[in-house]
Amino acid sequence: MEDNRTVKIFLDSDPKPFAEFAPPVKFVLDTTKIPDGKHTLTILAKSTSGKEGIKTIPFEVRNGPDISVLGIKEGEVVNQQIPITVNSYGSERNDFFMIRGSETPNAIPAWVWALIISFVGFAAFYFTMFWNPELYKSFF
């Protein structure tokens, strides 16, 4: 009995499959040859009896640098003048890591400020209430 099971793999709406295999199959999808953006991988499998099954997998390719924008969000309503910070991260060079400019400058979160103020306030309270010159013993 001949095994005529096939698996065809399509990218986006291309009517011609970019790969055709006999199952089971394991392959490597090279995204460097696909433009950045949203894509769809469609897998069409045919059984020995001729029945077809389809699986569609949406995915997004981002081989270019990652872009971070601070100061404006998608769909935000703005007025007047707003400062905007744009930063991009690329992975083209693997031989060194540059620290300057590698992180997006974010403001310190409010909970960190609250924690620091609470700690300093408790320290001030403790020293004013419980510090006594007789308790201080010098090692010299």
C-alpha positions in Angstrom: 0.0 0.0 0.0 1.4 3.3 -1.0 1.6 6.1 1.6 0.5 9.3 -0.2 0.2 11.5 2.9 1.5 15.0 2.3 2.0 18.2 4.2 2.0 21.5 2.3 3.1 24.7 4.0 2.0 28.1 2.7 3.1 31.6 3.8 0.5 34.3 3.9 -1.9 34.2 0.9 0.6 32.7 -1.6 -1.3 30.0 -3.6 2.0 28.1 -4.2 3.4 26.2 -1.1 6.9 27.1 -0.2 7.4 23.6 1.2 5.9 20.1 0.6 6.8 17.1 2.8 5.8 13.6 3.7 4.9 13.5 7.4 6.3 13.5 10.0 8.4 16.6 9.2 10.7 18.9 11.1 11.9 22.0 9.3 13.5 25.4 10.0 11.6 28.5 9.1 14.2 31.1 8.1 12.6 34.5 9.0 15.5 36.5 7.7 14.0 36.1 4.2 10.6 37.3 5.3 9.8 41.0 5.7 9.1 42.3 9.2 5.4 42.4 10.1 2.4 40.1 10.6 2.3 36.9 8.7 0.2 33.7 8.5 1.6 30.2 8.2 -1.0 27.8 6.8 -0.4 24.0 7.0 -2.4 21.8 4.7 -2.2 18.1 5.5 -3.7 15.3 3.3 -4.4 11.9 4.7 -4.0 8.6 2.8 -7.8 8.6 2.2 -7.6 12.0 0.6 -9.2 14.1 3.5 -7.6 17.4 4.1 -6.9 19.3 7.3 -5.9 22.9 7.6 -4.1 24.7 10.5 -3.5 28.4 10.4 -0.8 30.0 12.7 -0.6 33.8 12.8 2.8 35.1 13.8 4.9 38.3 13.7 8.4 38.7 12.3 10.7 41.3 13.8 14.2 40.9 12.5 14.9 44.6 12.6 15.7 46.6 15.7 13.2 46.8 18.5 11.8 50.3 18.9 10.8 51.7 22.3 8.9 55.0 22.5 8.3 56.9 25.8 6.0 59.8 26.1 3.1 58.7 23.9 1.0 55.5 23.8 -1.1 54.0 21.0 -4.5 55.7 20.9 -3.6 58.3 23.4 -5.3 61.7 23.3 -2.6 64.5 23.5 -2.5 68.3 23.5 0.1 71.0 23.7 3.7 69.9 23.4 4.9 66.5 24.7 8.4 65.2 25.0 9.0 61.9 23.2 12.0 59.6 23.7 12.7 57.1 21.0 15.2 54.3 21.4 16.0 51.2 19.3 17.7 48.0 20.1 19.4 45.9 17.4 21.1 42.5 17.6 23.3 42.7 14.5 26.6 42.6 16.4 27.3 39.8 18.8 30.9 40.7 19.6 30.4 43.4 22.2 27.7 44.9 24.4 27.4 48.6 24.7 26.1 49.8 28.0 25.6 53.5 27.2 22.2 53.9 25.5 21.2 50.3 25.9 18.4 51.0 28.2 15.4 53.1 27.8 15.4 55.9 30.5 12.3 55.4 32.6 11.2 57.4 35.6 11.6 55.8 39.0 8.3 54.2 40.0 6.2 55.8 42.7 6.4 52.7 45.0 10.2 53.0 45.0 10.0 56.6 46.2 7.4 55.6 48.8 9.7 52.9 50.1 12.7 55.2 50.3 10.7 57.9 52.1 9.4 55.3 54.6 12.8 54.0 55.3 14.4 57.5 55.8 11.4 58.5 57.9 11.7 55.4 60.2 15.5 55.9 60.5 14.9 59.6 61.5 12.2 58.5 64.0 14.5 55.8 65.5 17.5 58.0 65.9 15.5 60.9 67.5 13.7 58.5 69.9 16.3 55.9 70.9 19.7 57.4 70.2 21.6 58.1 73.4 25.2 59.2 73.8 25.7 56.6 76.6 24.9 53.8 74.2 27.7 54.8 71.9 30.9 52.9 72.7 34.0 53.8 70.7 36.5 51.1 69.8 39.4 53.6 70.2 
